[in-house]
Amino acid sequence: MSSSETAFTEICARIGHAASQQNRTAKLLAVSKTKPAAAVRLLAALGQRRFGENYVQEALAKQRELADLALEWHLIGPLQSNKCREAAEHFDWLQSLDRLKLVAPLARWRPPTRGPLQVLIQVNVDDEASKSGCRPDEVAGLAAAVAAAAPALQLRGLMAIPAPHEDPAPRRAAFARMRALFEALRRDHPGVDTLSMGMSEDFELAIAEGATMVRIGSALFGARSTT
């Protein structure tokens, strides 16, 4: 068994166990940013279909190289206004919607033949100056705008990256706040079904607090390149 297969099998088993403890399921998003297309192809051969990228141009290059595979591409990094057209045309999901002015161009540029762009609203749950994301009190307004942009856009839920405390207690509290926001959003938008939170170091805790999708990079692919 290759190292990729070992890591993938282990992560899937841990996700499945954590979710079963809550009588739910949780999906794996493999975060392939900075990793070569060949690494994505290896995981795809093992059955993984959802991949997350931070940067539009890097993702487009991989999409071209892997065009023979039926993959689902998620943009999880901050979206610049001048990248809205490429994001709308080439991604299946946008997990990082954080401001109102992005909604109209995303809807305008979404090709009807691709169906709706699946949208998660990114929340800056710990109010970190260095993090993207809207304030919790801005979620309702953004959600209403996305819902009004149907059928080009489809509101699916929320995403967050809590502050990386070594103590798990603050992370758990942040995940719990996200769960409360998610449940409130579902009351107004019954089609909402996705709470994306938790990464390699804390995904089991995130699932325990309500995550339905976890974003795993280093635990699958190894340490991220910094060059």
N, C-alpha and C positions, 0 to 999 in steps of 0.2 A: 504494500500500500504506500503510495507517494505521500509526501508531507502535506501536499494540498488536500488530498483525499482524507488523510487523518484529521487535519484541522477542520475540514468541512463536516465530516461525520460527527466529530466531537461537539462542534458548535450547534449543529442541528439537534443533537440529542439533548444538550443543555437547554436550548430554547423549548423543545418539546416538553421536557420535564418541568421547567418553570411554569409554562403555560398550563400544563395539566393540573398543577397544584391550585390553580385559580379556576379550573373548569372552563378554560378558554383556549384559543389558539393564538399564536403570534407568528408573524411573517418575518423572514430574514431578508434584509436589504444588504447585499455585499457592497461595501464602499471601496470602489476600485480606483479612486483618485490617486494619481502619480504612479499607478501600476500599469505595466504594458498590456497591450491587447492580448498577448499570449497568455497572461495570467488569468484574464477574464475568460478566455476560451477554455482553459483548463477547468475552471469552476463550472462553466456552462456544460462541459462534458459530463460533470457529476450531477447535473440536474438543476443547478441554480439558474434562475432566469431574471431576477431583479438586481440591477446594478445602479449604484449611486455615484455621481460625479459632482465635483465642486466647481469646475471651470468649463465653460461652454466650449471653448476651442479645443481643449484637450479631449473632451467627450466626443466632439464631432469627428475627430481623427480616429478614435476607437470605433465609433459607429460605422464609419466607412470601411475600416479593416475587418469588421465583424458583421458586415451586412448579410452574410449568408446564414446568420443565426437569428432565431426568433427571440430577441431579448427585450426586456422592459427597462427603459432608461429613466432614472430619476435625477433631476437636478436638485442638489441639496445645499449648494453654496449660495452666497448672496448673489442676487440677480441685479446687474446694472441695467439702467433703462435702455441703453443702446444695444443690449443683448436680448431684448424682449422678442424680436422677430425670430432669431435663431432658436431661442428656447421654445417658443410656441410651435415652431415648425418641426423640431427634431427630438423633443422629449415627450415621454408618455405622462410623466408626473413632474410637477414642480412642488417641492416640499418647503420652499423658503420664501413664500410670498409674505412681505412684511410692511407694505405700504400701498395706499390706495392708488397712486398714480400708475402703478404697473398693471392694474386690472384691465383698463381699456385697450392698451396696445397688445396685451396677451390675447385678449378676445378677438381683436381685429386681425391678428396675424395667424391665428390658429386655422390650419387647413380643414375645411369641413370633412374632407375625405378621411381624416385621421380620427374623427370622433372627438369628444371633449378632452381637453387637457385636465388631468386630475390634479387638484390643488389642495395643498395643506398650508395653513397659515402658521408661520414661524413666530413663536412667542418668546420674548426675552424675559424668561420667568424669574431670573434672579437680578434683573435690572443692571446688567453689566455693561459698562460704557464701551467695552471692546467687542461686544457681541451684536450681531444683527438680530432683528426680531421686533415685533410690535409690542406695545405695552399690553398687559392683560385687559385693560379697559377699552382697548381698541379692537379687540377680536370681533365683537358683535357687528361693528360697522364694516369691517373688512369682509366678514362672512356674508353680510347682506349684499355687498357689491359683487362678490364672486357669484353668489346665487342668481343675481340679476343678469349676469353675463352668460347664462345658459342660452343655447346649448354649446357654445364654444368652450366654456369652462364648467367644471363640475367640482363643487366643494366636497372634500372627503374628510377633512378633519384638521388636526393640529400637529405641529412639530416643535420640539424644544431641545436645547443643548444646555442643561443646567451647569452651574459653575462646578469645576473639578475639585471639590473638597476631598481631602484624604479621609476624613470622617464620613462614613456613609449616611449619618443622620441628616445633614443638610440636603444631600442629594435626594434622600427618601422624601423629605418635606417638599422639595421642589417638584418631584414626580407626583406627589399627592395633590399639589396645587394645580398641576396640569390636568390631572384626572378630573378635578372639580370643574375646571374650565371646559373640558371635553364634554362632560355630562350636561353642563348648561347649554353648550352649543347644540348638542343632540336634541335637546328639548325644542329648540327653535328650528332646527334643520334635521329632520328625521333620517335623511339619507347619509348623514355623517357616520363613518364607521372606522376611521383610522386615527390612532394616536401614536405618532412616531417619536419615540424617545428611548434612550439607552444605547450605549456603545460597548466596545470590547470589555471595558473594565467594570461596567455596572448594569449590563443588560438584564441580568436575572432580577436585580432589585427593581428595575424599571417595569418588567413584566409583572412582578408582584404588586406594583402600584397601578397597573392598568394599561401598560403599553400593548398595542396590537401589532406594532412593527418595530424592529430593532435594527440599528445601523451598525454593522460590524465590518471593520477594516483590518486593523493590525492582527487581530486574532485569527483571521483567515489568510491574509496575504503576507504577514510579517511586518516589521517596522516600516513606516512610511519614509520614503526617500526625502531628503531635505535639499537635494541638489537640483 
